Structures are given as C-alpha cells and as structure tokens.
Amino acid sequence: MLDFGEQINALRKHETALSSEGRLFLETYGRNGRLIETLHLKLRLLADIVSSVHTMVCQLQRPLLNISPDSWQIRLGQVGRGLPFLWTAGAVLSDPGDAIPLAIEGIDLQYYLPSPAAGTSIYRPLVSSLPTRGRSSVRIRSVTTETNDTTAVEGTFTTQERIEIASRDIAWLRINLACGDIDLYAHLESDSAMAAGEWRFRTATQNIKDNKLSDLKAAEGVPMREVPFEIIPLLSSPCDLYSLAILAIRILLVDNTNSLPVVVDETLSLLRQIEAGYDETVSPEERISDTFNKDNRWLESLGPQHLTFDDFASDEIFGIIAPEIWWAILKIIMKMLPGLGPDSECRDYGDAQPGGLHKIFESTMENLDNLILKTRSLIVSDWKSNREIAEVIQTYLT
C-alpha cells in the first residue's frame, strides 16, 4: 500500500477525527467558527490561484486560454505542532495553457487562438470557444500600394450572420479571383459605413504578388458574394481573468443548494443591476449594499451562508461575517469580469498592454491580500489591541 503522507491520510479520515486532530483554529467554536475560518482559507486559495496565473503569464507573456479547476494541484506542507494542517495548503498551477499564436502579416498586435480541443466551458468566455464564421458580400472601394511595396485594401463588408466585433478584432476574408484565392485581414468599422448592417474595412498592409495585385485592382467596385469570412478576436489575459472570476464564484458561492451555472447566472444578473445604477460618486460596495437591502433575494442566492455546507439562515449570516467584507468580495468578482461596465478591470477580452499582459491581475491580487489580512484578524486576535480595549473598559467601569 502506498503511503502519501500524514496530510493525505488525514483527509481520508472521518469528520469527527479531523476535528479532534485540529484542521482549523476555530473548530471548537462550532459552525460559526468554521464559517469565518473557511472564508479566510478560501480567500487564501483564491489568492494563490490568481498569483500563479500572474506569474505564468508574466514569464510567458501570453494568455493561457484554457483555465479550469483541473489546471491546479493542491500542495500540503508538513505541519508543525499546534498548526492546523489545512493552513499549510497551497495551490500550484500545473498547466501552462495551450494558447496558439497566430502570425498575421502587417498586424502589430499578437493574436492567439485557443486549442481546438478546448471546446465550450463555463470557465471560458464564449468568444474564446466558438469562432464566428460565415459568408459575406464584399465591395472593394480602393487598392492602394504603399511606399514599401505593400498593399492595403479598403471596402465594404455585409453579412446576414449576427456578429459582435470589438475594435481590435480582425476579419479574415478570402477573395476568389481569376488568379486564385487572396486572403485579406481587415479591421471592421460600423461607424463609417453608409448603410445599416454594413461595415467599412481597411486591411493590414500585405505583400501581394503582381499578378494577384492586378486582378485585385480590376475587382474595384465589383460586388462579390459568398465571400467566406471568419472573425478573429483579440484574446489576451482578460480571458484568463474571466476564468478566475468563475473559479472565485465556484469557490465562494457553490454549496449543496447552489449549482455553478445558477450562481454564475445570478452573479451576472447582480452585476448588471449594479451597473444599471452606476454613479461614479458612489463606491461599488455601496451600490452592492443598496441592491441587497432593496431585495432580499440577492442575499438568499449570493450571501456568505454558501461558504460552507452548514445550515445558516440568511438573516443571521451578517452577525457572523461583517457585510463590508462580503461587499468587498463581490466587488472583486465584479471587477474581474471584462466588459460589463465602468467597474470592470478590462474593457474587453483583448484589453491588455503588450509586454505587460500580467499587469491586469495585480489589482485583484492587492485587493485579495487586503481581505486576507482583515479576515486573519478574525481568527488570530491582536492581543495588544485587545488589552488596550480591556483597559479602556476597565477604566470606565472603575
């Protein structure tokens, strides 16, 4: 029989055995103590996960695009006497991601595609899972040769497909002419189009052979139908930040009464409700608090009672965990979701600085570290402060 160490063996033991051996500091305080300490340990776990992605993206300077719970392993350290063994746990990123770089001539930005095997997952935004492709109509307005012998094409693009495109996304067009197929990569702009449902485009400058260039110029003004296209989104580290937000929702809000799809749906509804009443003079925490106070259903579905499998009534939960801490946690999740409004850390899934893709995680790491310090004080008391308070109370009693 294999011996995996004391920590793994301890996890296999019965619940009562774990309690007696000390997995938590506040185990003897019952379910209230478990709730407080579970919150702290889950925040530490989440901070480990975000930090590991930050380190990986910083070293590789590319997104991962395939984050899921299977991307991590849990490491349990050796326990000293008197230390609960769950406090030695740490998350280790074991999957460096499978983002595929896409080289596009004339484009300065680096584009990445997820692995075809990635498929659709609740942990990834749909834009990174399903490509947008179809048939279109193209009218070439002009073909311009630049000073460095490269060519740019301007034209009009229309399609019956429903597409959503960000400013830095690329449309791949395959034009079929007498000389053969010509692949063009263009930015689409709806603002400059003359009619509804149309996009103006200008391609990146490309090297096009003379025989193809002459055919391309001859096609100016000729309507072309059934032109295959595909939208290539600019996917970067904000995709990973989205995945981490979904992991945070799972860690903090899923229990035996809440499933992950339902909680994700409820969370997105909450955030849209908060953004609908956006006021830059009012903090996100205040807007979250106001929303919860107006409708008790938010507390029922997204309250801290879901941190553990213990049975808590929603009306007693804020007597154990300060509401200000919970509002701060929900604010962190809200900021991690790209493109939901002015509170989001990133405008879209490509909103990351080239050469600094890791920087978008740093605000989340800082906010989590601050919460970890606050919740740790609920478990390991500051005895100096306690003595000072006791002295003040004693003075007034005397």
N, C-alpha and C positions, 0 to 999 in steps of 0.2 A: 504494500500500500504506500502511496506517495504521501509525504508529509509536506504541506505547503506553508507551514509556519503557524505560529500561535494566532496571528490575526485572522487568517482564513479559517482556521479551525473554530475560532470564537464566533465567527459569523454563522457557522453551521449550527450552533447550539440553540437551545430553546430560549425564548424571550426572557423568561424569569432568570435563567442562568446568566444571560448577558447583563441584566440589570444588577445582579448581585456582584458581578465582577467589575462593573464600572465602565460602561461605554460612554457615558455622559457625566458632566459635572452635576447637573441638576436633576438626575434621575430620581432622587429621593423626594423631590418636590412634586412628583406626580405629573399629570398631563400638562399642567401649566408650565412646569419647568422644562418638560420635553419640547413644548411648542417654542419657547424662547430660544433654547439651545439649537433646535432644529433650524430655526430661521438663521441663526448665526452660521451654522455649519453649511447650510445651503448657499448662503452668500459667499462663503469662502470657496465652495466648489465652483460656483459661477465665476468668481474672480480668477480662479486657476484656469478655467476653460478659456475665458477671454484673453488672459495673459499669454497662454500657449499659442493661440492663433496670432496674436500680435507679434510674438517672437518669430513664428514661422514665416508670416508674410513679410516681416522686416528683413529676414535673411534671404528669402527667395525673390522678393519684390514682384510677386504675382499672387492673384487670389487662389483660394483652394477650390471653391465652387462645388464641393461635394460633402459639406459638413452634415453629420448626423450623430446620434449618440454613439454609434459604433466607431467614431473617429478617435475615441479616448479609451484609455485604460486607467484603472484606479490603482495607485500605489499606496500600500500601507507600510508605515515605518515601524521600527522597533519601539516598544513602549517602555518608558521608564516607570518606576513605581509611583503610583498616585496620579498618573496621567491617563485619562480615558482614551482608549485606543482609537476611537473614531476621529480624534483630533489629530492623528498622525496621517490621515488620508490626504492624498493629493491626486489631481487629475493630470495625466500625461498624454499629450497628443501623439497618436501612433500612426496617423495617416497624413502625409504631406499634401494631399489633394491631387486632382487629375486634370487641372485646367490645361487646355491645349492652346498654345499661342498661334495666332493667325496672322501671317505676314501679308500686308496689303500695300502694294506699291503706291507711293505718294501720300501715304497717311502717316502722320507723326505719332498718333496715339497707338498704343499697343492693345489689340483686341484679343480676347480669349473666348474659347468655346468650352462648354462642359463636355465631359466624356459622353459619347452616345449611350454608354451603359448606365449613366446616371438616372435617366428617366424622370418621372414625376415623383416628387416627395414633398411632404408637408414642411420639411425643414429648408426647402429652397424656393425662392420666388419663381412663379410660373414662367417669367421671362427667360429664366436660365434653363428651363426644362423643355419647352416646346418652341421650335423655330417657327417664325411667321413666313410662309412662302405661298406663292400662287402665280396667277397670270395677270398681266397688266397691259395697258396701252401706253406707248411712248411716242412723243413727237420731239424730234431733235430741232432745237432752235439755232444752235451755232456750234461749230467745231473750231477751236482755237489752238494754234500751235504756239507754245511758249518759247522763250529765248533759249532754253536749254534742250530744245528739240523734243519736249514732252507735249502731250495734248490734253486739253480739257474740253469736256462736252457739256453744254447747257441744254436743258429741255424741259418737257412737261410730262408728268407721270400720273396716270389714273389707274385705279383698280376697283373691282367690286368687292374685294376682300376687306374685312374690317381690320385695320391696322392701327396700332398705337406706337408712335415713334418719338424718341427723345431727340434732343438737338444734336447729340453726338453719335447717334446710331447711324449705321451705314446700310444703304440699299444696294445689293448686288443685282445687276441687270445683265442678262445675256442676249445681246442683239444678234440676230441671224441675218447675214447679208450674203451677197454672191461669193465673197471671198472666204466665207466661213463664219464661225461664231466669234464675237468680240465681247469680252467680259468688261463691264464698267462698274466702278464703285463710286457711289454718289451719296451726298447728304440731301435729304428731302426737306423742303420748306413749304409749309402751307400758307404762311402769311403773304408771300409774294405771288401766289397763284391768282389767276384772273377769275376762276370759277370755283364753286363749291365742289368738294370731292377731288380736287386736283392738288398736286404738289409740283412746285418748281424744283429742279435739281441742278447741281453742278458737280461734275465728277472730280475725283482726285486726278492730279496730273499723272499721266501714264505714258510709257513708251509704246507706241503703236506703229507697226511696220507700215512702210509706204503704201503697199497695195491695199491694206486694210484701211489706211487713213483716207485714201481717195474714195473708197466705197462709202466710208462713214460720212465724208463731206457731201457725197452725192445724195445721201439719205436725209439731208437737212430739209425740214418741212414736210417729210413724208410720214403720214400716220402709220405706226406699226402696231399690230395687235398680237395678242397671245405671246407677249414677251415674258419669259419666266423671270421671277424675282424672288429674292429672299432678304428679309430684314436681319441684319447682323447687329445685335445690341452691344453697346459698350458695357461689358460686365467687368466689374472690378471688386475690390474688397468690400464695398457696401452690400454685395450679395452675401458675403460671409457674416457681416454684421446682422443682416436679416436672420440668417440661420441661427446665430447666437441668441437673438431675441426669442425665437421659437423655443430654443432649448431652455432659456430662462423661464418662459411660460410653463414649460413642462416641469421644470424643477420646483417652481414655487407654487403652482396652482392646480396641478393634476393630482387627484386622490381617488378614492373609491367611489366618489359621487360625481366626479368631473372627468370627462374624456378630453384628450388633447384637441381634436378637431372642434369640439364645442367651446373649449376655453379660448382657443385662438379666435374663433368667431366672435365670442363675447368681448375679448380684448380689443379687437379691431373696431367693434361697434362702440366701445367706450372711447377709444382714441378719436374716432370720427365725431363723436358727440362733443368731446372736449375741444377739438379743433374748430367745430362749428361756432363755438362761442369764444374764439380767440381774441384776446386783448393783451397787447404787449405790456401793459402796466400791471397785469395780474399774472402771478407765477403759475407754472403748470401745477404745482402742488395745490394751490388754492382752487384752481379750476377743477381738479380731480375731487377735492374735498367737497366742493359745492355740488358736483354731479352726484356723488354718493349720498349726500344729505337730501337731495331732491327726490331720489328714487332708491328705495331700499333694496331693489332687485340687484343693483350693482354689487352691494355688499354680500348678498346671498351667493352670487356666482363668482365674484373676484375678491373675496375677502381672505384674510390670513388664516382663517379656520381650515383652509385647504392645504396648509403646510404639512400636516400630519394626518394619520388615519384615526386619530382620537376624535370623539364626538364633541364638537363645540357649537353652541348656539351663536348666531351672528351678532346678537345684541350684547353678548358678554365678551366678545373677542378683543375689543379695543380697551378693555380693562386689563388685558394681559400684555398686548403689544400696542405701543403708542401709535395712534393713527398717523402722526407725522412721519414715522419711519415707513409705514406702508405706502403713503402717498409718494415718498421719495423713491421707493422701489418701482412703483408703477410709472413714475416719470422716467426712470432709467430705461424701462422697456419701451416706452413711447418714443424716446429719442433714438433708440436703436433701429427702429423701423423706417427705412428710407421712403421719402416721397409722400408722407402722409400730411405734411403741412409745415408751418414755420418752426415747429418744435423739433422736427426730425433732424438728426445729425447730418444726414446726407439728402440732397435733393432728388437723386435717382440712383440707380444701381451702378452707374459709372462715375459717380461724383467722388473721385479720389485723386489726389495730386500725384502726377507721375514722379516716381522716385521716392514717394512718401506714402505708399499705399497703406502702411501700418498705422499712420497717424490717426485715422478715423476711430481706432479702438481706444485711444488714450483717454478721452473724456469719460467713457464708460468705466475704464479701469480706475480712474481717480474717484468717481462717484461711488463705485463699489467699495473701494478701500475706506472711504469716509464712513460708509454704513457699517462696515465690518468693525471699525473702531467703536462706533456707537453701540452696536449690539453686543460687542465683547464686554462692555462695561456693565451690561445687564447680568452677565454670568460671573465674571471675575470682578468683584467690587473694588472700588478705590477706597481702601480703608482709611487713608489720611483724610479724605473728604468726609467720610462717614464720621470720623472722630470730631472733625470741626463742626459738623451739623449737630452731633450729640452734645457738644459743649455749649453751642448756642441754645439748644432746647433746655439744657440743664440750667443755664443762666436765667432764662425766663421762668422756669419752674421755681427756682430758688427765690 
